[in-house]
Amino acid sequence: MEARDDAPGPDVKAAMARWPMLHEFARQSHELAGPGAVLMERSALRSAKADEEIPMNYIAAEDVPSGDDFRPLMLRIDPERQLMLILGGDGIEETVLVLERDQ
């Protein structure tokens, strides 16, 4: 039987270390624009100091084409306890994370 490594990866660790900042941005953006996802560069998330602001954007589900794979997921996020984070910008394929408070 193979042992499973359930430890979170570096993207999840970096995002959860900044949960308050990410969640507040996502919650406020949800109030203004409806369901959606936070967009940011993976390298900025991983390299930022704990108290450093990280450039973020928000894409509302209403601006995503109805056939897009991520749109249904965006519509199911509970903004009080979850956020959807899309990481990219470093030549690696985009990574989509759904994070929950106390994950």
N, C-alpha and C positions, 0 to 999 in steps of 0.2 A: 504494500500500500504506500502510495506516495504522499509525503507531507505537503500540505497546502500552506502557502505563504499568503496570509490575508492582510499583511501589512500594507497600508496605503502607499501609493507611489509618490514620487516627489511633487507632482502637480497637485495632488490631493492634500498632501502635507502643507505645501506652501499656501494653498487656498484656505485651508482650515485655520492656519495661523493668522489669517487676515479676515476671518469670518465676520467680525463686527462691521468692518469697513465695506466688505463686499455685500453683505446682507442689507445694510442700510441703503447703499446705492441701488441694489436690485429692488428693494421694497419701494423706495421713492420713485424709481423709474416705472415700476408696475402701476403705481397710483396715477402717474401722469400719462402713460402710454399704453397701459394694459399688459397682458401677459407677454413675456419675451425672455431674452437671454442677455447676460453680460458678456461683452467681448473684450478680450485683452490679449496682449502679447505674452506668450509663455515665458520668454526670457525676462521680461519686466516683473512678472509675478515671482519667478524663482530668485531673482537677484536683488530685489528690493529689501531694504532693512525693515525691521518690524514696524517702525513708526513712519515710514516713508510713504507718501501718496503714490499711487500707481495709476497711470492713465487708463481709463475705462470708457467704454461706449456701451450703448444698449440698443438692441434691435427688437422691435415689437413684433409679435407674431402676425399682426395685421399687415406688416410690410414684407412678410415672407410668403412666397407663392404657396398655394394650397397643396401642391404635390410634393413639397419639400419634406424630407424625412424628419427634420427637427421640429416642424410646426406643431404636430400633435403633442409632442412632449412639452413644448412651451406652454400649451394650453392647459396642461395638467399640473403645472407647478403650483404648490401652495405657498404664496409669497410670505406668509408669516413664519414658515419653518424651513423653506427650501429655496434654492436658487439654481438656475441653469447657467453654467459658465462655458464659454467657447474660447479655447486657447489656440493661437496660431501665430503666424508671422515670423517663424524661424526656419522655414524650409521643410519643416516636418508637417505631415498631414494634420489638419485641425483635430483637436481633441475636445469632446463634449463631456462635461461633468455635470451631474446633478448632485448637489451637496445638500445635506440636511443638518440643521442645528444639532449639536452634540454628537456629530458623526464620529 
